[in-house]
Amino acid sequence: MSVRTEVDHHTGIITLDRPPANAFDEAQTQALAGAVATLGEDPAVRAVLIRSAQRIFCGGADITMMESWNGAPDRGARLRRFTAGLQDVFARIEALPKPTVAVLTGAATGGGLELALACDFRVAGASVKLGLPEVGIGLLPGAGGTQRLTRLAGPSVAHRIVLGAELVTGAEARRLGIVHSATDGDVLAEGRALADRLAQLPPAAYSAAKRCIAAARGEDGFARELDEISRLIETPDTARLLSDFLARSR
């Protein structure tokens, strides 16, 4: 299975396991949505941890899938539908009333970092690479990246990571406020210890406090992401950059 779930004591664990990079296609997106629903609805689960069985946490959208859209007359509509699906599952993760922890033992780029940003907490290896490089290929991080990163770390950091298409280490991401912890030690053990501790907190209080924090956020820009990303893929510059990127990724 590309996404596995298990429950250990009161911590539900989602393991991404789609070699080599846990890339998102429609099936992987649906599998993640199913895992989130399963653990979210389980009353025995009081915290959710998301991890990877691969060397990479998640590299974002599936290159083969995107390559199949290249030149299609409805590629903008296809990209919009796919990205809206990612937005939806990430929103479900963000809305869970339970604590959520992303354990970044390997690189998290594009949709992989957007997935992590939807979690309450992020624990990363000090040397892993994190980033939202989509502008470099003529697109933008449309599965919540422009919104969640800006809300989390502020416009200045979003400019650097999104507009600059810059990859940073886990240690630098910690300094910038993108992750909560960056360690040279056992990342999974640290993430698990955090999830287990959060699972002991009073669920009603945690859920209520999480809702109050969410209420402090500003204007919803997710629909704007969908509009812009489906427009960008129709432009000649993006078509050229994306074609070059796909060719290099074969």
C-alpha positions in Angstrom: 0.0 0.0 0.0 1.2 3.5 -0.8 -0.2 4.9 2.5 -0.4 2.8 5.7 -2.0 3.4 9.0 -1.5 2.0 12.4 -2.4 2.9 16.0 0.1 2.5 18.8 -1.4 3.4 22.2 -3.2 6.7 21.5 -1.0 7.8 18.6 -2.2 7.1 15.0 0.6 6.8 12.5 0.3 7.5 8.8 3.3 6.2 6.8 3.8 7.4 3.2 5.3 4.5 1.2 5.2 5.1 -2.5 8.8 4.7 -3.8 10.9 6.6 -4.5 9.7 10.0 -3.4 6.1 9.5 -2.1 4.9 11.6 -5.0 1.3 12.6 -5.2 -0.9 11.4 -8.0 -4.7 11.1 -7.7 -4.5 7.6 -6.1 -1.9 8.7 -3.6 -4.0 11.8 -2.7 -7.1 9.6 -2.2 -5.1 7.1 -0.1 -3.9 9.9 2.2 -7.5 11.3 2.5 -8.7 7.8 3.5 -5.9 7.4 6.1 -6.8 10.8 7.6 -10.5 9.9 7.7 -9.7 6.6 9.3 -7.6 8.0 12.1 -9.6 11.1 12.5 -12.7 9.2 13.2 -11.1 6.7 15.6 -12.0 7.7 19.1 -8.9 5.8 20.4 -6.6 8.1 18.4 -5.7 11.3 20.3 -2.7 12.4 18.1 -1.7 11.7 14.5 1.9 11.4 13.2 2.8 11.5 9.5 6.1 9.9 8.5 7.8 8.4 5.4 9.1 4.9 4.8 11.3 6.3 2.0 14.5 8.3 2.1 12.5 11.4 1.0 9.5 12.6 3.0 7.6 13.7 -0.1 8.7 15.3 -3.3 5.3 16.8 -4.3 3.4 16.1 -7.5 4.1 13.0 -9.6 6.3 13.8 -12.5 4.9 11.1 -14.8 1.4 12.4 -14.2 2.3 16.0 -15.0 4.2 14.9 -18.1 1.1 13.1 -19.3 -0.7 16.5 -19.2 1.9 18.3 -21.2 0.4 19.6 -24.4 -3.2 18.6 -23.4 -5.7 21.3 -24.3 -7.3 20.9 -20.8 -4.1 20.8 -18.8 -5.1 23.9 -16.8 -8.4 22.2 -15.8 -6.6 19.0 -14.9 -4.0 20.8 -12.8 -6.8 22.7 -11.1 -8.7 19.6 -10.2 -5.7 17.8 -9.0 -4.4 20.7 -6.9 -7.9 21.3 -5.5 -7.9 17.6 -4.3 -4.6 18.3 -2.5 -6.0 21.4 -1.0 -8.9 19.5 0.3 -7.0 16.7 1.9 -4.5 19.1 3.5 -7.4 21.2 4.8 -8.8 18.0 6.4 -5.5 17.5 8.1 -5.4 21.1 9.3 -9.0 20.9 10.6 -8.5 17.7 12.6 -9.3 18.5 16.3 -6.4 16.2 17.3 -2.7 17.1 17.4 -0.9 16.4 14.1 2.9 16.0 13.8 4.9 15.8 10.5 8.2 14.0 10.9 10.6 15.1 8.1 13.4 12.6 8.0 14.1 13.4 4.4 13.5 16.2 1.9 10.1 17.8 1.8 9.6 19.9 -1.3 6.6 21.3 -3.2 3.4 19.4 -2.1 5.5 17.5 0.5 6.2 20.7 2.4 2.7 21.8 1.9 1.5 18.6 3.5 3.8 19.3 6.5 2.6 22.9 6.7 -1.0 21.6 7.2 0.2 19.8 10.4 0.2 21.4 13.8 3.9 20.6 14.4 6.9 19.8 12.2 10.0 18.0 13.3 12.9 17.9 10.8 16.4 16.6 10.4 18.9 19.4 10.6 20.3 18.7 7.2 17.2 17.8 5.2 16.2 20.1 2.4 12.8 21.9 2.5 11.3 24.3 0.0 8.6 25.4 -2.4 10.5 25.6 -5.8 7.5 25.8 -8.1 8.1 29.4 -9.2 11.3 28.2 -10.7 9.4 26.1 -13.2 6.8 28.8 -13.9 4.1 27.7 -11.5 3.4 28.3 -7.8 2.8 26.2 -4.7 -1.0 26.0 -5.1 -1.9 23.3 -2.5 -1.8 25.9 0.3 1.9 26.8 0.2 1.5 30.5 -0.4 -1.1 30.8 2.3 0.1 28.6 5.1 3.8 29.6 4.9 2.9 33.3 5.0 0.6 32.8 7.9 3.1 30.7 9.7 6.4 32.6 9.1 5.3 35.9 7.7 5.6 37.6 4.2 9.4 38.0 4.4 10.0 34.3 4.8 7.4 33.5 2.2 9.1 35.8 -0.3 12.4 34.0 0.3 11.0 30.5 0.0 8.2 31.0 -2.5 9.3 33.9 -4.7 13.0 33.0 -4.4 12.3 29.3 -5.0 15.0 28.6 -2.3 15.7 25.3 -0.7 16.8 25.5 2.9 18.0 23.0 5.5 16.0 21.9 8.4 18.3 23.9 10.7 17.6 27.1 8.7 13.9 26.3 8.5 13.9 26.1 12.3 15.5 29.5 12.5 12.9 30.9 10.1 10.0 29.4 12.1 9.0 26.9 9.4 9.6 23.9 11.6 9.5 23.6 15.3 12.5 21.4 15.8 15.6 20.4 13.8 17.8 17.7 15.1 21.0 15.8 14.2 19.6 12.9 16.2 16.8 10.5 15.8 14.1 12.6 14.1 11.4 9.9 14.2 12.0 9.3 17.9 11.7 13.0 18.6 8.6 13.3 16.6 7.0 10.2 18.2 7.8 11.5 21.7 6.1 14.8 20.8 3.0 13.1 19.4 2.8 10.9 22.5 3.1 13.9 24.8 0.4 15.8 22.8 -1.9 12.7 23.0 -1.9 13.1 26.8 -3.4 16.6 26.7 -7.1 17.1 27.3 -8.7 16.7 23.9 -11.5 19.2 24.3 -9.1 22.0 25.4 -6.6 21.2 22.6 -9.4 21.3 20.0 -10.9 24.5 21.3 -7.5 26.3 21.5 -6.7 25.1 17.9 -10.0 26.6 16.7 -9.2 29.9 18.4 -5.7 30.1 16.8 -7.3 29.3 13.4 -9.8 32.2 13.9 -7.0 34.7 14.1 -5.9 34.1 10.5 -6.6 36.5 7.7 -8.3 36.4 4.3 -8.7 33.0 2.5 -6.3 32.9 -0.4 -6.8 29.2 -1.4 -9.2 29.9 -4.2 -6.7 32.5 -5.6 -4.1 29.8 -5.7 -6.3 27.6 -7.8 -7.1 30.5 -10.2 -3.4 31.5 -10.6 -2.0 28.0 -11.0 -4.5 27.0 -13.7 -3.7 30.2 -15.5 0.0 29.9 -15.2 0.2 26.5 -16.8 -1.4 27.9 -20.0 1.4 30.5 -20.5 4.3 29.9 -22.9 7.0 30.5 -20.3 5.5 27.9 -17.9 5.0 25.4 -20.8 8.7 25.8 -21.7 10.0 25.7 -18.1 7.8 22.8 -17.2 8.8 20.8 -20.3 12.5 21.3 -19.5 11.9 20.3 -15.9 10.0 17.1 -16.9 12.8 16.2 -19.4 15.4 16.6 -16.7 13.4 14.4 -14.3 13.0 11.4 -16.6 
